Amino acid sequence: MTGEQTGSGQTGLSTDLPAPSLRSEDEAGEIEPQIDVGRTAAAGVLWITIQKWVIRVLSVVTIAVLTRLLTPEEFGTVAAALTVLPFFFLLADLGFAAYIVQVEKTDRRMLSTAFWFSMTAGILLCGCVALLSPLLGAIFAAPGVVPVLQILSVWVIITAVGSVPMALLRRDMRFATIAAQGAAAAIVAQIAAIVMAFSGLGIWALVAQTLVAAALSTLLAWATVRWHPSWAFSRTDCVRMARFGGQVLGVEFVAMLRAWGEAAVISATLGLAALGLMSIAQRIVQIVQDLTGSAIVPVTNVAFAKIRDSAARLRDAYRRALEVTYAVLSLPLTIVAVAAPLMIPILFGDGWEQSYQVAQVLALAGTLAVGAWLDHGLFYGMGRPGKWFIYALIIDLLTFATTVFAVRWGLVSIAVGFLCVATVATVVRWFLVARALQTTVRSIARPFVYLVTVVGCMGAAGLACTYWTAELPPLLALGLIVAVMFTVHLGITLLMAKPAIREVLRIVRRFGNGSRRGFRARLGVRP
């Protein structure tokens, strides 16, 4: 869950893949045009960041509407079902999309093999989900999960059918297209969910949102790529792709199994309403993480891969990236940790009071977990995914065991367990990273001193402001709290991590220059 995120965060596409070849042969034997990887990657990060902002901001609006029309039990039912489905999609894809993205050359036979395997596996696994849904409902101790899972099982087929064209778009580095299509699909799906909720269809509004987004994304991807499958199927290509894919999906499988296990434990012990309350608390933290961290992690992943042969440069780049990550994400996550009791009623309405403290603790855990994002990119960029897999396996097992132990005392205890695991995991990563970068643990842990200081001071100032503004209208009180915490954050950052501010400004300028160059290129204007 939110306490310690060890997966890559991109289902079916691992971040340890080398960049696509600059020159490769297409199906007709022609040479693909050369790609400016650096400029395209920078523009891609910008577009994907914009996409995340569009989707997440609209998602907040959608959730704000749906939480006023649906119950925690309905949110919990869909949340339980959605922890199961990605596992089956990974089995259907089997890492073939990851192979297509990084392979030097593609041909119609290989792509067709991937398509037919994924589609066939998707159909078979969809049937498995439908047949196993009563058993899964029993595991969750929620019969209502059964019909939801049976309908949502179609999602596995839809996403499997779109796996190859989506991989081709990524291979061609068409990030603007991917971002536009993802945003369009999400917007249409959210509109469909709101309309159905107002029509009194209840939980099926959430089901429709998931299916409409997947279906539209797949249709748009197929409409964009200039490829269609033949009837060819190569066993050799299938084995080669499966061998590669199996090596890059281990972390995602472990993370999904952990998420599924945690959801099952919570729903079976505390009920679906508790799972729904937990999902809302997690969602607000994840939204903040996505909106503030999405631009940092992709840039640093690419940078680590490019400079991994220079130990000194890699150490310096990692240190600067960690300082920036802590500086950027500590502010919004600490604001959630302080002001969740004000934010959740404003965003989601009444009836979610039990999510307040859970969100506050998860936000604190999230300030530690963002370091795991960066370390994940470091190990993958250095070509050492096996070491990260071992770490992820141990931490995910520890997280699940903590959930099993703490569930008897309620959701807040589970969240506190996440915070404890995130703390332990942070210390463990200091030693792992120090060894990988051939430096001291003290140098790796130094930015953590800034994090503890800025979070502690912001938290104290925010709590004091909460007390002073208790009699004010919620929106005004929230605005004052944010202003005070921002001021404290800026002051401490200027004193302890001024280079991080300069680095953030440099990244913003790079994005701005890249977007202007891309716009001029589309107009045919020379820089």
FILOLO-578782 format. One record per residue (C-alpha): residue in three letters; z, x, y. Coordinates in nm, 3 decimals. Each point is the difference from the previous one (the first is absolute). Layout:
residues N
SITE  rest       up     east    north
SITE   ALA        Z        X        Y
...
This chain:
residues 527
SITE  rest       up     east    north
SITE   MET    0.000    0.000    0.000
SITE   THR    0.035    0.105    0.362
SITE   GLY    0.287    0.240   -0.058
SITE   GLU   -0.212    0.280   -0.145
SITE   GLN   -0.375   -0.035   -0.026
SITE   THR   -0.139    0.255   -0.240
SITE   GLY   -0.347   -0.142   -0.061
SITE   SER   -0.305    0.085    0.197
SITE   GLY   -0.022   -0.345    0.144
SITE   GLN   -0.368   -0.040   -0.089
SITE   THR   -0.054   -0.176   -0.325
SITE   GLY   -0.281    0.152   -0.200
SITE   LEU   -0.068    0.280    0.249
SITE   SER    0.226    0.302   -0.021
SITE   THR    0.047    0.232    0.295
SITE   ASP   -0.039    0.320   -0.199
SITE   LEU   -0.375   -0.031   -0.015
SITE   PRO   -0.224    0.266    0.151
SITE   ALA   -0.233   -0.106    0.276
SITE   PRO   -0.332   -0.148   -0.109
SITE   SER   -0.283    0.245   -0.035
SITE   LEU   -0.199    0.047    0.318
SITE   ARG   -0.325   -0.010   -0.193
SITE   SER   -0.052   -0.208   -0.313
SITE   GLU   -0.280   -0.177   -0.173
SITE   ASP   -0.031   -0.376    0.009
SITE   GLU   -0.157   -0.213   -0.270
SITE   ALA   -0.355    0.077    0.109
SITE   GLY    0.063    0.373    0.008
SITE   GLU   -0.004    0.022    0.378
SITE   ILE    0.241    0.216    0.192
SITE   GLU    0.271   -0.180    0.193
SITE   PRO    0.034    0.105    0.366
SITE   GLN    0.264    0.252    0.092
SITE   ILE    0.327   -0.141    0.125
SITE   ASP    0.223    0.146    0.266
SITE   VAL    0.316   -0.042   -0.208
SITE   GLY    0.246    0.098    0.271
SITE   ARG   -0.136   -0.234    0.266
SITE   THR   -0.061   -0.283   -0.247
SITE   ALA    0.351    0.032   -0.144
SITE   ALA    0.157   -0.007    0.348
SITE   ALA   -0.206   -0.306    0.094
SITE   GLY    0.092   -0.154   -0.334
SITE   VAL    0.370    0.039    0.067
SITE   LEU   -0.050   -0.168    0.337
SITE   TRP   -0.186   -0.293   -0.152
SITE   ILE    0.247   -0.043   -0.283
SITE   THR    0.288    0.014    0.248
SITE   ILE   -0.163   -0.273    0.206
SITE   GLN   -0.052   -0.202   -0.318
SITE   LYS    0.366    0.032   -0.093
SITE   TRP    0.108   -0.112    0.345
SITE   VAL   -0.231   -0.302   -0.008
SITE   ILE    0.106   -0.102   -0.351
SITE   ARG    0.369    0.063    0.049
SITE   VAL    0.030   -0.170    0.339
SITE   LEU   -0.181   -0.305   -0.131
SITE   SER    0.206    0.018   -0.318
SITE   VAL    0.318   -0.026    0.205
SITE   VAL   -0.139   -0.311    0.168
SITE   THR   -0.099   -0.145   -0.337
SITE   ILE    0.339    0.071   -0.154
SITE   ALA    0.171   -0.146    0.305
SITE   VAL   -0.190   -0.325   -0.065
SITE   LEU    0.035   -0.002   -0.379
SITE   THR    0.373    0.073   -0.002
SITE   ARG    0.047   -0.321    0.199
SITE   LEU   -0.202   -0.202   -0.251
SITE   LEU    0.092    0.159   -0.333
SITE   THR    0.330    0.078   -0.171
SITE   PRO    0.149    0.335   -0.109
SITE   GLU   -0.052   -0.111   -0.363
SITE   GLU   -0.374   -0.038    0.059
SITE   PHE   -0.025    0.343    0.161
SITE   GLY    0.202    0.143   -0.288
SITE   THR   -0.225   -0.159   -0.263
SITE   VAL   -0.315    0.153    0.147
SITE   ALA    0.177    0.334    0.059
SITE   ALA    0.095    0.009   -0.369
SITE   ALA   -0.358   -0.074   -0.107
SITE   LEU   -0.147    0.263    0.232
SITE   THR    0.217    0.274   -0.150
SITE   VAL   -0.179   -0.053   -0.332
SITE   LEU   -0.366   -0.024    0.100
SITE   PRO   -0.063    0.350    0.146
SITE   PHE    0.109    0.150   -0.331
SITE   PHE   -0.278   -0.187   -0.180
SITE   PHE   -0.254    0.096    0.267
SITE   LEU    0.079    0.367   -0.052
SITE   LEU   -0.068   -0.047   -0.370
SITE   ALA   -0.332   -0.168    0.083
SITE   ASP   -0.107    0.273    0.242
SITE   LEU    0.152    0.289   -0.200
SITE   GLY   -0.061    0.237    0.288
SITE   PHE   -0.380   -0.034   -0.014
SITE   ALA   -0.012   -0.071    0.375
SITE   ALA    0.190    0.322    0.068
SITE   TYR   -0.250    0.191   -0.212
SITE   ILE   -0.298   -0.149    0.184
SITE   VAL    0.144    0.094    0.337
SITE   GLN    0.041    0.369   -0.080
SITE   VAL   -0.278    0.079   -0.252
SITE   GLU   -0.271    0.235    0.128
SITE   LYS   -0.293   -0.219   -0.107
SITE   THR   -0.034   -0.362   -0.102
SITE   ASP   -0.275   -0.175   -0.192
SITE   ARG   -0.073   -0.359   -0.096
SITE   ARG    0.111    0.045   -0.361
SITE   MET    0.344    0.131    0.099
SITE   LEU    0.052   -0.269    0.265
SITE   SER   -0.119   -0.272   -0.237
SITE   THR    0.235    0.129   -0.269
SITE   ALA    0.290   -0.022    0.242
SITE   PHE   -0.101   -0.350    0.111
SITE   TRP   -0.042   -0.147   -0.350
SITE   PHE    0.322    0.158   -0.125
SITE   SER    0.202   -0.125    0.298
SITE   MET   -0.147   -0.350   -0.013
SITE   THR    0.048   -0.034   -0.376
SITE   ALA    0.351    0.139    0.016
SITE   GLY    0.076   -0.228    0.295
SITE   ILE   -0.107   -0.309   -0.195
SITE   LEU    0.202    0.100   -0.306
SITE   LEU    0.307    0.089    0.205
SITE   CYS   -0.029   -0.325    0.197
SITE   GLY    0.024   -0.181   -0.333
SITE   CYS    0.297    0.214   -0.097
SITE   VAL    0.182   -0.091    0.322
SITE   ALA   -0.065   -0.370   -0.061
SITE   LEU    0.124    0.023   -0.359
SITE   LEU    0.302    0.213    0.084
SITE   SER    0.103   -0.204    0.305
SITE   PRO    0.260   -0.210   -0.194
SITE   LEU    0.162    0.322   -0.121
SITE   LEU   -0.007    0.148    0.349
SITE   GLY    0.147   -0.322    0.137
SITE   ALA    0.283    0.030   -0.250
SITE   ILE    0.062    0.361    0.105
SITE   PHE    0.025   -0.111    0.362
SITE   ALA    0.210   -0.299   -0.110
SITE   ALA   -0.235   -0.217    0.207
SITE   PRO   -0.233   -0.252   -0.169
SITE   GLY   -0.172   -0.055    0.336
SITE   VAL   -0.150    0.348   -0.026
SITE   VAL   -0.214   -0.104   -0.300
SITE   PRO   -0.262   -0.222    0.173
SITE   VAL   -0.012    0.236    0.300
SITE   LEU   -0.072    0.297   -0.227
SITE   GLN   -0.263   -0.194   -0.192
SITE   ILE   -0.194   -0.076    0.319
SITE   LEU    0.057    0.340    0.157
SITE   SER   -0.127    0.171   -0.317
SITE   VAL   -0.351   -0.059    0.139
SITE   TRP    0.091    0.263    0.263
SITE   VAL   -0.031    0.268   -0.270
SITE   ILE   -0.365   -0.093   -0.064
SITE   ILE   -0.085   -0.025    0.368
SITE   THR    0.140    0.341    0.087
SITE   ALA   -0.146    0.163   -0.312
SITE   VAL   -0.349   -0.129    0.088
SITE   GLY    0.033    0.147    0.349
SITE   SER    0.137    0.335   -0.117
SITE   VAL   -0.331    0.192   -0.017
SITE   PRO   -0.151   -0.118    0.331
SITE   MET    0.327    0.071    0.177
SITE   ALA    0.001    0.350   -0.151
SITE   LEU   -0.357    0.054    0.122
SITE   LEU    0.099   -0.099    0.353
SITE   ARG    0.286    0.250   -0.010
SITE   ARG   -0.226    0.266   -0.147
SITE   ASP   -0.243   -0.044    0.289
SITE   MET    0.297    0.018    0.242
SITE   ARG   -0.094   -0.337    0.151
SITE   PHE    0.351   -0.055    0.129
SITE   ALA   -0.105   -0.221    0.290
SITE   THR   -0.169   -0.237   -0.245
SITE   ILE    0.301    0.001   -0.233
SITE   ALA    0.236   -0.069    0.290
SITE   ALA   -0.213   -0.283    0.141
SITE   GLN   -0.042   -0.166   -0.340
SITE   GLY    0.370    0.031   -0.084
SITE   ALA    0.102   -0.149    0.333
SITE   ALA   -0.250   -0.287   -0.032
SITE   ALA    0.115   -0.082   -0.353
SITE   ALA    0.366    0.006    0.103
SITE   ILE   -0.058   -0.223    0.302
SITE   VAL   -0.192   -0.261   -0.198
SITE   ALA    0.262    0.006   -0.277
SITE   GLN    0.284   -0.047    0.248
SITE   ILE   -0.177   -0.292    0.166
SITE   ALA   -0.053   -0.158   -0.343
SITE   ALA    0.368    0.041   -0.083
SITE   ILE    0.115   -0.160    0.326
SITE   VAL   -0.239   -0.295   -0.040
SITE   MET    0.116   -0.060   -0.358
SITE   ALA    0.365    0.029    0.096
SITE   PHE   -0.039   -0.259    0.275
SITE   SER   -0.183   -0.219   -0.254
SITE   GLY    0.314   -0.007   -0.212
SITE   LEU   -0.129    0.215   -0.287
SITE   GLY    0.313    0.215    0.004
SITE   ILE   -0.004    0.311   -0.216
SITE   TRP   -0.374   -0.027   -0.063
SITE   ALA   -0.057    0.104    0.360
SITE   LEU    0.138    0.344   -0.089
SITE   VAL   -0.208    0.008   -0.319
SITE   ALA   -0.315   -0.088    0.193
SITE   GLN    0.069    0.272    0.257
SITE   THR    0.001    0.265   -0.273
SITE   LEU   -0.314   -0.126   -0.176
SITE   VAL   -0.204   -0.065    0.316
SITE   ALA    0.071    0.350    0.136
SITE   ALA   -0.102    0.164   -0.328
SITE   ALA   -0.311   -0.213   -0.047
SITE   LEU   -0.128    0.051    0.354
SITE   SER    0.062    0.376   -0.014
SITE   THR   -0.198    0.023   -0.323
SITE   LEU   -0.288   -0.211    0.131
SITE   LEU   -0.025    0.201    0.322
SITE   ALA    0.005    0.329   -0.190
SITE   TRP   -0.284   -0.114   -0.228
SITE   ALA   -0.198   -0.123    0.299
SITE   THR    0.031    0.341    0.166
SITE   VAL   -0.076    0.254   -0.275
SITE   ARG   -0.358    0.080   -0.095
SITE   TRP    0.058    0.003   -0.373
SITE   HIS   -0.007   -0.241   -0.290
SITE   PRO    0.099    0.064   -0.363
SITE   SER   -0.246    0.045   -0.283
SITE   TRP    0.069   -0.086   -0.362
SITE   ALA    0.062    0.368   -0.083
SITE   PHE    0.336    0.108   -0.145
SITE   SER    0.097    0.356   -0.085
SITE   ARG    0.291    0.070   -0.228
SITE   THR    0.003    0.362    0.119
SITE   ASP    0.028   -0.104    0.363
SITE   CYS    0.267   -0.254   -0.088
SITE   VAL    0.216    0.259   -0.177
SITE   ARG   -0.048    0.252    0.282
SITE   MET    0.100   -0.251    0.267
SITE   ALA    0.296   -0.126   -0.202
SITE   ARG    0.126    0.353   -0.058
SITE   PHE   -0.010    0.074    0.371
SITE   GLY    0.138   -0.338    0.107
SITE   GLY    0.294    0.022   -0.236
SITE   GLN    0.118    0.314    0.176
SITE   VAL    0.011   -0.157    0.346
SITE   LEU    0.151   -0.341   -0.074
SITE   GLY    0.332    0.105   -0.150
SITE   VAL    0.199   -0.028    0.323
SITE   GLU   -0.143   -0.345    0.079
SITE   PHE    0.082   -0.128   -0.348
SITE   VAL    0.358    0.121    0.021
SITE   ALA    0.049   -0.148    0.348
SITE   MET   -0.145   -0.336   -0.107
SITE   LEU    0.209   -0.012   -0.316
SITE   ARG    0.309    0.069    0.209
SITE   ALA   -0.088   -0.271    0.252
SITE   TRP   -0.067   -0.247   -0.280
SITE   GLY    0.326    0.088   -0.174
SITE   GLU    0.200   -0.035    0.320
SITE   ALA   -0.155   -0.338    0.078
SITE   ALA    0.077   -0.118   -0.353
SITE   VAL    0.363    0.116    0.022
SITE   ILE    0.055   -0.163    0.340
SITE   SER   -0.163   -0.333   -0.090
SITE   ALA    0.168   -0.020   -0.343
SITE   THR    0.344    0.082    0.140
SITE   LEU    0.003   -0.145    0.352
SITE   GLY   -0.288   -0.249   -0.013
SITE   LEU   -0.344   -0.028    0.161
SITE   ALA    0.151   -0.088    0.337
SITE   ALA    0.169    0.340    0.006
SITE   LEU   -0.329    0.169   -0.087
SITE   GLY   -0.166   -0.188    0.283
SITE   LEU    0.272    0.113    0.242
SITE   MET   -0.041    0.358   -0.117
SITE   SER   -0.379   -0.019    0.038
SITE   ILE    0.032   -0.114    0.364
SITE   ALA    0.242    0.286    0.077
SITE   GLN   -0.233    0.248   -0.167
SITE   ARG   -0.304   -0.140    0.175
SITE   ILE    0.136    0.048    0.350
SITE   VAL    0.088    0.364   -0.081
SITE   GLN   -0.337    0.064   -0.163
SITE   ILE   -0.184   -0.148    0.297
SITE   VAL    0.180    0.240    0.233
SITE   GLN   -0.075    0.294   -0.230
SITE   ASP   -0.367   -0.091   -0.029
SITE   LEU   -0.054   -0.049    0.372
SITE   THR    0.168    0.324    0.104
SITE   GLY   -0.070    0.235   -0.290
SITE   SER   -0.353   -0.089   -0.110
SITE   ALA   -0.166    0.240    0.247
SITE   ILE    0.226    0.296   -0.082
SITE   VAL   -0.016    0.020   -0.378
SITE   PRO   -0.381    0.005   -0.050
SITE   VAL   -0.045    0.273    0.263
SITE   THR    0.266    0.224   -0.151
SITE   ASN   -0.129   -0.053   -0.354
SITE   VAL   -0.343    0.129    0.101
SITE   ALA    0.150    0.288    0.198
SITE   PHE    0.217    0.116   -0.290
SITE   ALA   -0.297    0.005   -0.236
SITE   LYS   -0.208    0.207    0.243
SITE   ILE    0.260    0.268    0.077
SITE   ARG    0.183    0.027   -0.331
SITE   ASP   -0.131    0.354   -0.057
SITE   SER    0.195    0.124    0.305
SITE   ALA    0.371   -0.020   -0.072
SITE   ALA    0.104    0.067    0.360
SITE   ARG   -0.233   -0.265    0.145
SITE   LEU    0.106   -0.251   -0.264
SITE   ARG    0.369    0.052    0.075
SITE   ASP   -0.059   -0.040    0.372
SITE   ALA   -0.218   -0.309   -0.048
SITE   TYR    0.257   -0.162   -0.230
SITE   ARG    0.285    0.064    0.242
SITE   ARG   -0.191   -0.147    0.295
SITE   ALA   -0.115   -0.299   -0.206
SITE   LEU    0.356   -0.070   -0.116
SITE   GLU    0.131    0.013    0.356
SITE   VAL   -0.271   -0.239    0.117
SITE   THR    0.061   -0.237   -0.291
SITE   TYR    0.373   -0.014    0.065
SITE   ALA   -0.051   -0.039    0.376
SITE   VAL   -0.254   -0.281   -0.031
SITE   LEU    0.160   -0.207   -0.272
SITE   SER    0.369    0.047    0.079
SITE   LEU   -0.025   -0.218    0.312
SITE   PRO   -0.145   -0.325   -0.146
SITE   LEU    0.193    0.025   -0.326
SITE   THR    0.331    0.053    0.179
SITE   ILE   -0.081   -0.294    0.227
SITE   VAL   -0.039   -0.215   -0.314
SITE   ALA    0.326    0.142   -0.137
SITE   VAL    0.182   -0.114    0.315
SITE   ALA   -0.187   -0.311    0.110
SITE   ALA   -0.105   -0.167   -0.328
SITE   PRO    0.240   -0.295    0.061
SITE   LEU   -0.194   -0.069    0.322
SITE   MET   -0.349    0.084   -0.127
SITE   ILE   -0.007   -0.199   -0.323
SITE   PRO    0.089   -0.342    0.154
SITE   ILE   -0.255    0.059    0.277
SITE   LEU   -0.273    0.094   -0.248
SITE   PHE    0.081   -0.213   -0.303
SITE   GLY    0.220   -0.284    0.122
SITE   ASP    0.332   -0.117   -0.137
SITE   GLY    0.114    0.012   -0.361
SITE   TRP   -0.045    0.375   -0.054
SITE   GLU    0.349    0.110    0.104
SITE   GLN    0.063    0.177   -0.330
SITE   SER   -0.291    0.234    0.076
SITE   TYR    0.159    0.140    0.316
SITE   GLN    0.228    0.262   -0.152
SITE   VAL   -0.249    0.080   -0.274
SITE   ALA   -0.268    0.081    0.256
SITE   GLN    0.244    0.211    0.200
SITE   VAL    0.092    0.218   -0.297
SITE   LEU   -0.360    0.024   -0.123
SITE   ALA   -0.109    0.115    0.345
SITE   LEU    0.252    0.285   -0.015
SITE   ALA   -0.128    0.091   -0.344
SITE   GLY   -0.352   -0.016    0.140
SITE   THR    0.077    0.274    0.254
SITE   LEU    0.059    0.230   -0.298
SITE   ALA   -0.285   -0.130   -0.213
SITE   VAL   -0.266    0.091    0.258
SITE   GLY    0.066    0.364   -0.086
SITE   ALA   -0.113   -0.081   -0.354
SITE   TRP   -0.340   -0.108    0.136
SITE   LEU   -0.052    0.341    0.153
SITE   ASP    0.125    0.189   -0.305
SITE   HIS   -0.228   -0.209   -0.220
SITE   GLY   -0.298    0.111    0.208
SITE   LEU    0.120    0.361   -0.005
SITE   PHE    0.016    0.027   -0.379
SITE   TYR   -0.330   -0.180   -0.047
SITE   GLY   -0.164    0.208    0.272
SITE   MET    0.123    0.316   -0.172
SITE   GLY   -0.151   -0.120   -0.327
SITE   ARG    0.336   -0.057   -0.172
SITE   PRO    0.009   -0.372   -0.084
SITE   GLY    0.181    0.070   -0.327
SITE   LYS    0.313    0.121    0.178
SITE   TRP   -0.001   -0.308    0.222
SITE   PHE   -0.041   -0.226   -0.302
SITE   ILE    0.313    0.147   -0.162
SITE   TYR    0.194   -0.047    0.323
SITE   ALA   -0.130   -0.356    0.042
SITE   LEU    0.085   -0.088   -0.359
SITE   ILE    0.360    0.120    0.035
SITE   ILE    0.055   -0.167    0.338
SITE   ASP   -0.156   -0.330   -0.111
SITE   LEU    0.217   -0.006   -0.313
SITE   LEU    0.306    0.071    0.212
SITE   THR   -0.097   -0.275    0.245
SITE   PHE   -0.044   -0.253   -0.279
SITE   ALA    0.329    0.099   -0.163
SITE   THR    0.174   -0.039    0.336
SITE   THR   -0.146   -0.350    0.037
SITE   VAL    0.121   -0.100   -0.347
SITE   PHE    0.348    0.130    0.082
SITE   ALA    0.027   -0.147    0.351
SITE   VAL   -0.161   -0.342   -0.055
SITE   ARG    0.330   -0.157   -0.108
SITE   TRP    0.131    0.044    0.356
SITE   GLY   -0.301   -0.150    0.176
SITE   LEU   -0.298    0.100    0.211
SITE   VAL    0.190    0.210    0.252
SITE   SER    0.140    0.213   -0.281
SITE   ILE   -0.351    0.053   -0.134
SITE   ALA   -0.116    0.110    0.344
SITE   VAL    0.294    0.240    0.029
SITE   GLY   -0.103    0.138   -0.339
SITE   PHE   -0.349    0.065    0.137
SITE   LEU    0.153    0.185    0.295
SITE   CYS    0.205    0.219   -0.232
SITE   VAL   -0.301    0.080   -0.217
SITE   ALA   -0.209    0.079    0.308
SITE   THR    0.270    0.243    0.116
SITE   VAL    0.012    0.176   -0.337
SITE   ALA   -0.380    0.008   -0.019
SITE   THR   -0.022    0.157    0.347
SITE   VAL    0.229    0.286   -0.101
SITE   VAL   -0.191    0.053   -0.325
SITE   ARG   -0.327    0.020    0.193
SITE   TRP    0.142    0.271    0.226
SITE   PHE    0.026    0.230   -0.302
SITE   LEU   -0.338   -0.102   -0.143
SITE   VAL   -0.180    0.048    0.331
SITE   ALA    0.178    0.326    0.078
SITE   ARG   -0.113    0.140   -0.334
SITE   ALA   -0.355   -0.126    0.044
SITE   LEU   -0.027    0.147    0.352
SITE   GLN    0.186    0.319   -0.095
SITE   THR    0.260   -0.041    0.272
SITE   THR    0.371   -0.080    0.031
SITE   VAL    0.163   -0.337   -0.054
SITE   ARG    0.163    0.036    0.340
SITE   SER   -0.335    0.014    0.179
SITE   ILE   -0.120   -0.313   -0.182
SITE   ALA    0.322   -0.190    0.073
SITE   ARG    0.011    0.094    0.370
SITE   PRO   -0.205   -0.303    0.123
SITE   PHE    0.246   -0.223   -0.186
SITE   VAL    0.269    0.101    0.251
SITE   TYR   -0.212   -0.153    0.274
SITE   LEU   -0.054   -0.315   -0.208
SITE   VAL    0.372   -0.054   -0.062
SITE   THR    0.080    0.067    0.366
SITE   VAL   -0.263   -0.229    0.147
SITE   VAL    0.067   -0.283   -0.247
SITE   GLY    0.376    0.026    0.050
SITE   CYS   -0.019    0.003    0.381
SITE   MET   -0.260   -0.277    0.013
SITE   GLY    0.199   -0.208   -0.245
SITE   ALA    0.321    0.038    0.200
SITE   ALA   -0.175   -0.085    0.327
SITE   GLY   -0.177   -0.297   -0.158
SITE   LEU    0.317   -0.142   -0.152
SITE   ALA    0.182    0.034    0.332
SITE   CYS   -0.288   -0.177    0.175
SITE   THR    0.010   -0.272   -0.265
SITE   TYR    0.363   -0.065    0.088
SITE   TRP   -0.073   -0.008    0.376
SITE   THR   -0.297   -0.236   -0.036
SITE   ALA    0.158   -0.242   -0.247
SITE   GLU   -0.006   -0.287    0.250
SITE   LEU   -0.361    0.052    0.113
SITE   PRO   -0.306   -0.182   -0.143
SITE   PRO   -0.119    0.177   -0.319
SITE   LEU   -0.334    0.119    0.141
SITE   LEU    0.160    0.146    0.312
SITE   ALA    0.276    0.161   -0.205
SITE   LEU   -0.255    0.152   -0.237
SITE   GLY   -0.203    0.138    0.290
SITE   LEU    0.306    0.167    0.154
SITE   ILE    0.107    0.148   -0.332
SITE   VAL   -0.347    0.145   -0.059
SITE   ALA   -0.009    0.144    0.353
SITE   VAL    0.340    0.169   -0.038
SITE   MET   -0.084    0.142   -0.344
SITE   PHE   -0.338    0.126    0.121
SITE   THR    0.164    0.179    0.290
SITE   VAL    0.255    0.167   -0.229
SITE   HIS   -0.275    0.094   -0.248
SITE   LEU   -0.215    0.157    0.272
SITE   GLY    0.290    0.197    0.145
SITE   ILE    0.111    0.145   -0.334
SITE   THR   -0.356    0.075   -0.104
SITE   LEU   -0.061    0.189    0.325
SITE   LEU    0.314    0.203   -0.066
SITE   MET   -0.041    0.065   -0.373
SITE   ALA   -0.365   -0.055   -0.096
SITE   LYS   -0.217    0.040    0.310
SITE   PRO   -0.288    0.155   -0.204
SITE   ALA   -0.024   -0.328   -0.191
SITE   ILE   -0.082   -0.186    0.323
SITE   ARG   -0.274    0.251    0.082
SITE   GLU   -0.141   -0.037   -0.351
SITE   VAL   -0.008   -0.380    0.027
SITE   LEU   -0.183    0.022    0.333
SITE   ARG   -0.249    0.244   -0.152
SITE   ILE   -0.069   -0.235   -0.292
SITE   VAL   -0.052   -0.292    0.239
SITE   ARG   -0.244    0.203    0.209
SITE   ARG   -0.189    0.103   -0.315
SITE   PHE   -0.032   -0.362   -0.108
SITE   GLY   -0.117   -0.099    0.347
SITE   ASN   -0.264    0.273    0.013
SITE   GLY   -0.116   -0.080   -0.353
SITE   SER   -0.037   -0.370    0.077
SITE   ARG   -0.198    0.072    0.319
SITE   ARG   -0.235    0.236   -0.186
SITE   GLY   -0.052   -0.259   -0.272
SITE   PHE   -0.075   -0.268    0.259
SITE   ARG   -0.251    0.225    0.178
SITE   ALA   -0.166    0.082   -0.331
SITE   ARG   -0.046   -0.368   -0.075
SITE   LEU   -0.165   -0.038    0.341
SITE   GLY   -0.220    0.305   -0.058
SITE   VAL    0.161    0.190    0.291
SITE   ARG    0.045    0.375   -0.031
SITE   PRO    0.348    0.134    0.083
